[in-house]
Amino acid sequence: MTGQRLEPGRAVLACRVLEPGQWCRRRGCEGLVRDTVIRQLAREPPGWRPTTLAVTIRRYRCAGCSHAWRQDTTLAAEPRAKLPRRGLRRALEAIVVQHLTVARIAEGLSVAWNTASDAVPAEGKRALIDDTTRFGGVTAIGAGEHVWRHARRGGKYVTVITGLAGVRDGTGPARLPGMVQGRSKQAFKTWLSQRPKDWRDGIEVVTMDGFTGFKTATTEELPDAATVMDPFHVVRPAGDALDRCRRRIQGDHPRPPRPQGRPPLPGPADPAHRCRPAYRQAEGPPARTVRGR
């Protein structure tokens, strides 16, 4: 950094490239300085004030072949990009971890909304989705749907594939190997078919909900894996059955009519309250127990 300028709405930091880069890439001879250009990059602000990097870049010309080039800045940012790599990383963490919106990220970096909306998902795809190491050590996966878009038109479901090996073995949290658009057998089957065969052969357990499409796709692509239902979708039908049983028992034993203006019966004197242990017993059907009472 060679200087700084504070403005009412932002801070500008003057920088220069350390590597000279004066050698011609075609003939290998030393080039002559032609001129300099200023490239502006949006830096992550250290405080509340948006910060801009004004990078001075030299342009060279070869005396032998007249080839022109400029100093290499790919370590700081992609060509023609307005956001540096470090700023993209901070913006991605702010969206994923801190749950900030793209509009808030664009405001903090002092860039347009379209710039942040295009650059941050691309960085997330490069750093997260294209990272093949997230599949390592996964022996148990879970498949389920998630509503990511609450709209009348267009698809609103995505299929989320979760790595559960760390949770099952007690060695760490769950991971996110993949996420595909849609909730169907074909979407999950296509994702499984795109994985390497040795990875598919290492999957031992697949957890899912009651959707038959996930079951069929698992049977076709992972024939040796055991398919089980996740605890939530096991407990929920049991809870719904318990509620239906409770409503039926209370319907068979209605409360006696009370004179107008008098308080309701206390808990132990209520017939419906006395039937509560009946449908909580583990042995015997609840209706038979109630009928015996």
C-alpha positions as CSV (number, residue, x, y, z in Angstrom):
1,M,0.0,0.0,0.0
2,T,1.4,3.4,-1.0
3,G,-1.3,5.8,0.2
4,Q,-4.9,6.3,1.3
5,R,-7.7,8.8,0.8
6,L,-10.8,9.1,3.0
7,E,-14.0,10.2,1.4
8,P,-17.4,10.8,3.0
9,G,-18.8,7.5,1.7
10,R,-15.7,5.3,1.3
11,A,-12.0,4.8,1.8
12,V,-9.5,4.4,-1.1
13,L,-6.2,2.6,-0.7
14,A,-3.5,3.1,-3.3
15,C,-1.5,-0.1,-3.9
16,R,1.0,-1.5,-6.4
17,V,2.0,-4.9,-7.6
18,L,5.3,-6.2,-6.1
19,E,6.3,-8.6,-8.9
20,P,7.7,-6.5,-11.8
21,G,6.7,-9.0,-14.6
22,Q,8.8,-7.2,-17.2
23,W,9.9,-10.3,-19.2
24,C,8.2,-11.1,-22.5
25,R,6.2,-14.3,-22.5
26,R,6.9,-14.9,-26.2
27,R,10.6,-14.2,-26.8
28,G,11.9,-14.0,-23.2
29,C,13.5,-10.6,-23.6
30,E,13.0,-7.7,-21.2
31,G,10.2,-5.3,-22.1
32,L,10.0,-1.5,-21.8
33,V,7.5,0.3,-19.6
34,R,4.7,1.6,-21.8
35,D,2.3,3.2,-19.3
36,T,0.3,2.4,-16.1
37,V,-3.3,1.8,-15.5
38,I,-5.4,1.8,-12.3
39,R,-7.5,-1.2,-11.5
40,Q,-10.1,-0.8,-8.8
41,L,-11.0,-3.7,-6.5
42,A,-13.6,-3.8,-3.7
43,R,-11.9,-4.8,-0.5
44,E,-13.7,-6.1,2.6
45,P,-14.1,-3.1,4.9
46,P,-12.2,-3.2,8.2
47,G,-15.0,-1.1,9.8
48,W,-18.2,0.4,8.6
49,R,-16.7,2.4,5.7
50,P,-16.6,0.6,2.3
51,T,-13.0,0.3,1.0
52,T,-11.7,0.3,-2.5
53,L,-8.2,-0.8,-3.7
54,A,-6.7,1.4,-6.4
55,V,-4.0,-0.9,-7.8
56,T,-1.4,0.6,-10.1
57,I,-0.5,-1.8,-12.8
58,R,2.4,-1.3,-15.3
59,R,2.0,-2.2,-18.9
60,Y,5.0,-3.3,-20.9
61,R,5.9,-3.7,-24.6
62,C,8.5,-6.0,-26.1
63,A,11.0,-4.2,-28.3
64,G,11.6,-7.2,-30.4
65,C,8.0,-8.5,-31.2
66,S,5.9,-5.5,-30.1
67,H,3.9,-7.8,-27.8
68,A,2.2,-5.8,-25.0
69,W,1.2,-7.1,-21.6
70,R,0.6,-6.0,-18.0
71,Q,1.7,-7.1,-14.6
72,D,0.0,-10.3,-13.4
73,T,-2.7,-9.7,-10.7
74,T,-4.3,-13.1,-10.8
75,L,-3.2,-13.9,-7.3
76,A,-5.4,-11.0,-6.0
77,A,-8.4,-11.4,-8.3
78,E,-9.7,-13.1,-11.4
79,P,-9.3,-11.2,-14.7
80,R,-11.9,-8.5,-15.2
81,A,-13.3,-9.1,-11.7
82,K,-14.2,-6.3,-9.3
83,L,-14.0,-8.4,-6.2
84,P,-10.7,-9.8,-4.9
85,R,-10.3,-13.4,-3.8
86,R,-10.2,-12.4,-0.1
87,G,-13.3,-10.3,-0.4
88,L,-15.1,-13.1,-2.1
89,R,-14.2,-15.5,0.7
90,R,-15.4,-13.0,3.3
91,A,-18.6,-12.4,1.4
92,L,-19.3,-16.1,1.1
93,E,-18.7,-16.6,4.9
94,A,-21.1,-13.7,5.6
95,I,-23.9,-15.3,3.5
96,V,-23.4,-18.9,4.7
97,V,-22.4,-18.3,8.4
98,Q,-23.9,-14.9,9.3
99,H,-27.0,-15.3,7.0
100,L,-26.6,-11.9,5.4
101,T,-28.4,-11.0,2.2
102,V,-26.7,-10.3,-1.1
103,A,-28.0,-6.7,-0.9
104,R,-26.2,-6.2,2.4
105,I,-23.0,-7.7,1.0
106,A,-23.2,-5.5,-2.1
107,E,-23.7,-2.4,0.1
108,G,-20.8,-3.3,2.4
109,L,-18.4,-3.8,-0.6
110,S,-19.8,-0.8,-2.5
111,V,-20.5,-2.8,-5.6
112,A,-23.7,-3.3,-7.7
113,W,-26.1,-6.0,-6.6
114,N,-25.6,-7.9,-9.9
115,T,-21.9,-8.0,-9.3
116,A,-22.2,-9.6,-5.9
117,S,-25.0,-11.9,-7.0
118,D,-22.8,-13.3,-9.8
119,A,-19.5,-13.4,-8.0
120,V,-20.4,-14.9,-4.6
121,P,-22.3,-18.0,-5.9
122,A,-19.5,-18.6,-8.4
123,E,-17.0,-18.5,-5.5
124,G,-19.2,-20.8,-3.5
125,K,-19.4,-23.3,-6.4
126,R,-15.6,-23.2,-6.7
127,A,-14.8,-23.5,-3.0
128,L,-17.6,-25.9,-1.9
129,I,-19.3,-27.7,-4.7
130,D,-16.2,-28.3,-6.9
131,D,-14.3,-29.5,-3.9
132,T,-14.1,-33.3,-4.3
133,T,-12.5,-33.8,-0.8
134,R,-16.0,-33.4,0.8
135,F,-16.8,-37.0,-0.4
136,G,-13.9,-38.6,1.4
137,G,-14.8,-40.9,4.3
138,V,-18.5,-40.8,3.7
139,T,-20.0,-44.2,4.5
140,A,-23.5,-43.2,5.5
141,I,-25.7,-40.6,3.7
142,G,-29.2,-39.2,4.2
143,A,-31.6,-38.0,1.5
144,G,-34.4,-35.5,2.1
145,E,-36.3,-32.6,0.5
146,H,-36.1,-29.0,1.5
147,V,-38.4,-26.1,0.4
148,W,-36.0,-23.3,-0.6
149,R,-38.4,-21.2,-2.7
150,H,-41.8,-20.1,-1.4
151,A,-43.4,-19.1,-4.7
152,R,-46.4,-20.2,-6.8
153,R,-44.5,-20.7,-10.0
154,G,-41.3,-22.6,-10.6
155,G,-39.7,-25.4,-8.7
156,K,-39.4,-24.9,-4.9
157,Y,-38.0,-28.3,-3.8
158,V,-34.3,-29.4,-3.6
159,T,-33.0,-32.8,-2.6
160,V,-30.4,-32.5,0.1
161,I,-27.8,-35.3,0.5
162,T,-26.1,-35.3,3.9
163,G,-23.0,-37.2,5.0
164,L,-23.8,-38.9,8.3
165,A,-20.6,-40.9,8.9
166,G,-19.3,-38.5,11.5
167,V,-22.6,-38.4,13.4
168,R,-22.9,-42.2,13.4
169,D,-19.3,-42.8,14.5
170,G,-19.2,-39.9,16.9
171,T,-16.2,-38.3,15.2
172,G,-17.7,-35.0,14.1
173,P,-20.7,-33.2,12.7
174,A,-22.7,-34.0,9.5
175,R,-21.4,-32.8,6.1
176,L,-23.1,-31.7,2.9
177,P,-21.9,-33.8,0.0
178,G,-24.4,-32.5,-2.5
179,M,-27.7,-30.7,-3.2
180,V,-29.7,-31.1,-6.4
181,Q,-32.7,-29.3,-7.7
182,G,-36.0,-31.1,-7.6
183,R,-37.6,-33.8,-5.5
184,S,-37.9,-37.0,-7.5
185,K,-36.4,-40.4,-8.0
186,Q,-34.6,-39.2,-11.2
187,A,-32.9,-36.3,-9.4
188,F,-31.5,-38.5,-6.6
189,K,-30.6,-41.3,-9.0
190,T,-28.7,-38.9,-11.4
191,W,-26.7,-37.5,-8.5
192,L,-25.7,-41.0,-7.3
193,S,-24.8,-42.2,-10.9
194,Q,-22.4,-39.2,-11.3
195,R,-20.4,-40.3,-8.3
196,P,-17.4,-42.7,-8.7
197,K,-18.0,-46.4,-8.4
198,D,-15.6,-46.9,-5.5
199,W,-17.4,-44.2,-3.6
200,R,-20.8,-45.8,-4.2
201,D,-19.5,-49.2,-3.2
202,G,-18.3,-47.7,0.2
203,I,-21.8,-46.4,1.2
204,E,-23.2,-48.7,3.9
205,V,-26.4,-46.9,5.1
206,V,-28.8,-44.5,3.4
207,T,-31.4,-42.8,5.6
208,M,-34.5,-41.2,4.1
209,D,-38.1,-40.3,4.7
210,G,-41.1,-42.2,3.5
211,F,-40.8,-41.1,-0.2
212,T,-40.6,-44.2,-2.4
213,G,-38.6,-42.4,-5.0
214,F,-35.5,-42.2,-2.8
215,K,-36.0,-45.9,-1.9
216,T,-36.1,-46.9,-5.6
217,A,-33.1,-44.8,-6.6
218,T,-31.1,-46.2,-3.7
219,T,-32.0,-49.8,-4.6
220,E,-31.0,-49.3,-8.2
221,E,-27.7,-47.3,-7.7
222,L,-26.6,-48.7,-4.2
223,P,-27.8,-52.3,-4.1
224,D,-25.5,-53.2,-1.2
225,A,-26.5,-50.3,1.0
226,A,-29.0,-50.7,3.9
227,T,-32.0,-48.3,3.6
228,V,-33.5,-47.0,6.9
229,M,-36.0,-44.3,7.8
230,D,-34.6,-41.4,9.7
231,P,-35.8,-40.9,13.4
232,F,-38.0,-37.9,12.6
233,H,-40.2,-39.6,10.1
234,V,-40.4,-42.6,12.5
235,V,-41.5,-40.6,15.5
236,R,-43.9,-38.3,13.6
237,P,-46.3,-41.1,12.4
238,A,-46.3,-42.5,16.0
239,G,-47.1,-39.1,17.4
240,D,-49.9,-38.7,14.8
241,A,-51.3,-42.1,15.8
242,L,-51.2,-41.1,19.4
243,D,-53.1,-37.9,18.7
244,R,-55.8,-39.8,16.8
245,C,-56.1,-42.3,19.6
246,R,-56.4,-39.5,22.2
247,R,-59.1,-37.8,20.2
248,R,-61.0,-41.0,19.7
249,I,-60.9,-41.9,23.5
250,Q,-62.0,-38.4,24.5
251,G,-64.8,-38.6,22.0
252,D,-66.0,-41.9,23.5
253,H,-65.9,-40.3,27.0
254,P,-67.2,-36.8,26.6
255,R,-67.3,-34.4,29.6
256,P,-70.7,-34.3,31.4
257,P,-72.7,-31.1,30.9
258,R,-72.1,-28.4,33.4
259,P,-74.5,-25.7,34.4
260,Q,-74.0,-22.4,32.8
261,G,-71.7,-20.2,34.8
262,R,-70.1,-23.0,36.9
263,P,-66.3,-23.7,36.4
264,P,-65.3,-26.9,34.5
265,L,-64.4,-30.1,36.2
266,P,-60.9,-30.3,37.8
267,G,-58.4,-32.5,36.1
268,P,-58.7,-35.8,38.1
269,A,-62.5,-35.6,38.0
270,D,-62.6,-35.3,34.2
271,P,-63.5,-38.6,32.5
272,A,-61.2,-37.8,29.6
273,H,-58.4,-37.1,32.1
274,R,-58.9,-40.4,33.8
275,C,-58.5,-42.2,30.4
276,R,-55.0,-40.7,29.8
277,P,-53.1,-43.7,31.2
278,A,-55.0,-46.0,28.9
279,Y,-53.4,-44.9,25.7
280,R,-50.0,-44.4,27.3
281,Q,-49.6,-48.1,28.3
282,A,-47.1,-50.0,26.2
283,E,-49.1,-53.4,26.3
284,G,-52.5,-54.0,24.9
285,P,-54.6,-51.9,22.6
286,P,-55.8,-48.6,24.2
287,A,-59.5,-49.2,23.1
288,R,-59.7,-52.5,25.0
289,T,-58.3,-51.0,28.1
290,V,-60.7,-48.1,28.1
291,R,-63.6,-50.5,27.4
292,G,-62.5,-52.5,30.4
293,R,-62.7,-49.4,32.6
